[in-house]
Amino acid sequence: EMKKKILILMLEVGLGHKIPALAIKEELEMQYPDAFDIAVVDFAKEVGAARTDRQLNISWDIALKFPVFVRIGYRYMEMNRKNFFYIELLYRDFIQKGMQYIANTNPDIVLATHALCIYIASKARRIYGGNYKILSYVVDPFDGYSLWANPESDMFLVATEQSKSRLLDHGIKDSNIIITGFPTRRAFFDLKKSKENIFSELALDFTKITILISAGSQGISNVYSFAKTAKRKNIPLNLIVVTGKNQKLKRNLDNLVHIKNEMNFAVLSYVDNMNELIAASDVVAGKAGASTFMEAMFMKKPMIFTGWTAYNDWYIIKFALDKQIGWYCPNLASFLNILKKLSKEPYTVLEYQRRIEALRFVPGTKAISEIIAGIAGQ
């Protein structure tokens, strides 16, 4: 008997779409060894739409530096809910090649973690036929904007009630939406290094509150300049700053490490043990992003948000403020205020952590793989 073919489509812009895709693949392979033929595909790259791939990555970098463009784009998209002509204009090459690829692959199930991939998979099925099921995993944990809400998708998997209600607003049927939780790799919960190890490696002080600063792999964010000022202001905290791939920033911050004062200041570049750093910290600070926020939640760490890119990220901040599990500090003054408050009143962190615990966030990885296996008739 032929193995059922599961095609998982994502676009590697940031890491927000890739990590959930890999988490789902790993879980399926673990729960149902040898049952499926699973491919996780960085879609534009894989089909040879090099221009689109470049365009998406460049526009992602621009988005991080100038969020206003993305916000206008988001608004525009929400206004033209049912009309996707702009996608046809922007991504014609990618759409053609993507449809061809899916038709040639002839999968049994297509799962997409990016709205553009859902659009292409639906169009491919409409034009070339095929009786595969299309599942959408909506990676935005509290949003479901118009491009996600593709009526041709057979099923929507979402992280939360909030995300479901956004899809309902866009006319998706209740019966097509399942709340699964946010998929996270099992390795994320597998901590090799203890807090003790990390504190001694980074020369941190056990008596102080620890704040982990990170803004994704690109290392583009206002939070880094805030961190520099916090160090100069001598706030008695541990600060772990992860700069991602941004080497210039790393060198810039390294100059501050030698300043001896009340703040213990550690600078790291691209790390592969983010989970251990989150676990060892009390609070995570950086820009609002789905993976960063959900990982902080799974480790029960409140978050300081210093910025957001598009409205889907604003929904994350809104949720955190509503539930009192995070702070929004878009400027230096508000950021320094919260740092001073946390250093003086460390019990605040415990109050926030208790509220996170009460929300009972559970990774959705297992639930999602069971749903997929069910559809595949396992």
N, C-alpha and C positions, 0 to 999 in steps of 0.2 A: 504493500500500500504506500502511496506517495505521502510524504509529510506535508501537512498544511503549511502554505507559505504565508508568513506574516511580514509585511513590509512596513517598517517604522520610519516615517519621514520627518526630518527636522532640518532647520537651517542653523548653522553655527554662527549666529550673531549673538555676541555675549555668550554666556553658558546656560542661560535660562531655558533653552529649548533642547539642548543636548543632554543635560544631566538627567532630566526626567525620562527621556527616551532610553538612555543606557540603563537606568534603574529598572525600567519595565522589562527590557530584554533580559537582564541578569536574573530577575525574579522568575520570569517564565522558564528560563533554562534550568533554574534551580528547582522549581516546583514540578516541572514536567520535563525531565531530562529526555532528550532525543525525540520529543514529540513533534517539534516544529522546526521549520527552516526559517530562522529569523534574521532579517537584515536591518540594521540601523543605518540610514543613509543621509548624509549631508547633501540635501537634494540638488541645489543649484550646481554645486561642485561636481557631484556624481554624474549629472546629465550633460555636463560640459557647457553649461550656460555661464561661461567665465565672466561675461560682462555683468550679468545680474549678481553673481557671487561677489565680484569686486564692488559693485554699486551698493549692495546690501551692507557690506562691511565698512565701506567708506561712510555711508549714510549713518551707520551705527556710531562711528567715531564722531561724526558731526553732531549727531543727536546728543551725545554725552556732553559735548562742549557747548552746544547751542540748543537747549531743550525746546526753545520757543517754536522752532520749525516743526518738531514732532507734534507739539500740542496743537498747532494749527492744522496739521495733517489729520490728527485724531478727530478734531471737531468737524473737519470737512467730511471725513469718512462717516461720522455719525449723522451728519445732515443728509448725506446721499446713501441712506441705509441700503436700499435695494439695488443701487446702481453702481456696478463695479467697473465701469468703462475705464477708469483711471488705472486699474490694475492691468487691463488688457494693453493699455498704452505703454505703461512702464516696463512690463515684464513679458512682452510678446514672445521673445526668443525662449525664455525660461518656460513659459506655459506650453509652447509647442513641443519642446524637447522633453519636458516633464510628462506630458500626456503620452507621448510616444514610449517613454521609458516604462510607464506603468502598464501600458498595453502589452509591451514586450515581456515584462516580468510576469504578468498574469497572476497576481497574488490572490490569496483567499480572503485576506483581511488587510486593509490599509489603516494604520493608526498614525495620526499626524499630531505633532506637538507645536506646529506653527500654522497660523491661519492661512497663509499663502499656499501651503502644501495641501490644505483641505480644499481650497478653491480649485487647485489643479487636479487633484484626485477626483473631485466631483465632476469636473468638466470632462475628464478623460472617460469616466464611466458613461456619461451622457453621450459622448461623441463616438467612442470606440466600442461601447457595450462592455460586458463583463459583469459577473454576478458577485463581485467581492463586496464585503461590507466596509463602510468607511466609518471609523471611530475618531472622534476628535478629543484629544486630551487638552483642555484649556489650561495652559500653564499660568495664566494670571489668576492668582488665588482668590481675588475679590472682584474680578471684572469678567465681562463676556461681551465685548463690543461687537459692532456690526459685522466685521469681517470674520469673527469666530462663528457668529450665529448663521451658519450656512445651512439652509433648510434641507440641502441634499445629503448632509451628513446623517448617518443612520443612528448614531448615538453620541451623546456628549458626556464626557467624564469630567467632573469639576471638583475642586478642592473643598469648597464651602457653600453654604446656604446663600451667601452674598453673590457669589459667582452665578449660581443657579438663577437667582432672581434677575440678574442682568440679562441672561439669555432669554428668560421668560418675557422680559420687557421687549426683546427684539423678535418676539413671535415664535420662539421655539416651543414645541409641545412639552409639557411637563413629563409625559411618559418617556420622552427621549433623553432625559437628563438624569444622570446618576451621580450622587455626591460620594466620592471615593476617598477624599483626602489627597494630600500632595505626595507624589511619588519621590522617594529618596532612596539612594543606594544603601544597601545593608552595611557596606563598608563604612558608611558615615558614622554608624553607632559603635564601630569597632575601634576602641581607643587603645593604642599601644603605649602611649606615654601618659604618665600621670601628671596631675597639676604640679606635683613636687618636682618632677623631672624638668618640666617646662620652666618653672620659676627659677630653678637653679641655673639652667642653660641661659636664660635671658636676664639673669641677675635682677629679679623682681622681688618685691617686699610683700611677705604674707599678710602684713597688718593693713595693707592698703587695698582699696577697691581697684579692680583691673578693668580697663576698657580696651577692647580690641577694635582697631580702626582698619577698615578695608573697604575698597570701592571697586571690586571686580577686577578682572584680569588686566583691563586696560590701564588702571591706575589713574583715571581722570576724575577728579572730584574736588570740590571746595574743602572737603573734610581734612585734606592734608595740610593746607595752610592754617586751618584752625588748630590742628595738632601742634604745629610749630609754635604758634603763639601760646598755646597752653603750656608747653614746655618752658618757654621763656618766662611765663607768669608764675612758674614755680608752684603749681597746684599739686598737693601731696597725693598722687595717684600712681598706679602702674599704667603705662600706655604701651600697647603693642601695636605697631603700625606696619601693615602689610601693603607694599607698594605695587604688587602685581608685576607686569612686564616693564614697568616704567623705570628704566635704569637711571635716567637723569634725576628723577624724583628721589630715588634711593640715595644717590650720592649727596644730594641736597640735604636730605634728612640726617644722613650719617654724621654731618658736621655738628649736629646738636647732641649727639649721643655723649660726647665728651664733656658737655656742660654738667657739672655735678651740682644738683640741687635736690629739692624735696621730691621731684618727679623722677621715677624710674622709667627710662625711655628706651624701648627696644625697637629696632627697625629690621624688617625682614623683606626679601623680595618675593618672587613667585614661590609659594609654598604648596606642598601636597598634603599637609596635615592641618588644614583649616579646621577640621572637626575637633582636633585636640586643642587647638588654640581657642575655639569657641567654648569648649568645655572648661578650659582653665580660666576663662574670663568671667566677669560678672555682667558686663554690658557690652553690646556690639554697637559700633557707630559707623555710619556710612550712608550712601544713598539708598533710597528705597528700591529694592529689586526682589522679584519673587523668590529666587533660590536663597538669597542671603537671609531674607526675613523668615522664610519657613524653616531654614536650618537653625536660626536663632530660636525659633519657637520650639522646635523639637528638643533643643538643649535647655529650654526654659530660661532664655536670656532676653531681658528687655532690650529694646533697640532705640538708639538716638538716630533720627533721620536728619541728614543735613541737606538733602535735596531729592529731587525726583525728575525723571526724564519725561515720560508721557503720562496721560491721565490714568492709564491702567496702573501705574505706580502710585499715583496720588490716592487711589482706592486703598492701597496698602496702609498708607499713613493715616488715612481717615479711619480705617478699622482699628489701628493701634491706639489712636487718640480716643476713639469711642470707648474702647475696652480698658483704657488706662494701662496699657502694657508697653508704652513707648513715648518718646518725646520728639517734637518737631523743632529743630534748631537750624533754620535756614541761614542764619547769619552768625558772625563771630560772637557777638555779645550774648545771644541766647545759648550758644554752645558752651561758652566759658561759665555762664551762670549755672547750667545743669552740672557741669563738672565740679564746680565749687560745692554745689548742693550735695552731690553724691559723696564728695570727700568728707563733708561735715556730717552728713546724715546717712551713713551707709545702710541703715535699716530700710531706707526707701527701696533699695534694690530687692530686699526680701519681699516687701509688699507687692512689688511689680511681678516678681517671680511667682508668688502665690496665685496672682490673678491669671498668669499664663497657664499654670498648672490646672486651674479650674476650667480652662477652655478645652482641655483634653484633645490637643492636636495629635492625631495618629497618622503616620505615613500611609499613603494610599496604594503603595506598590503592590501589596498582596491582593487587595480588593480588585485592582485593575487587572492583574494577571489572571485572576479567577474569572472575571468577566470575559476576557479575550478567549480563554480556554473554553469557556461555556459556548461562546459563539462558534468556535472552531470545532465544537462537538467532542471535546476531550472528556 
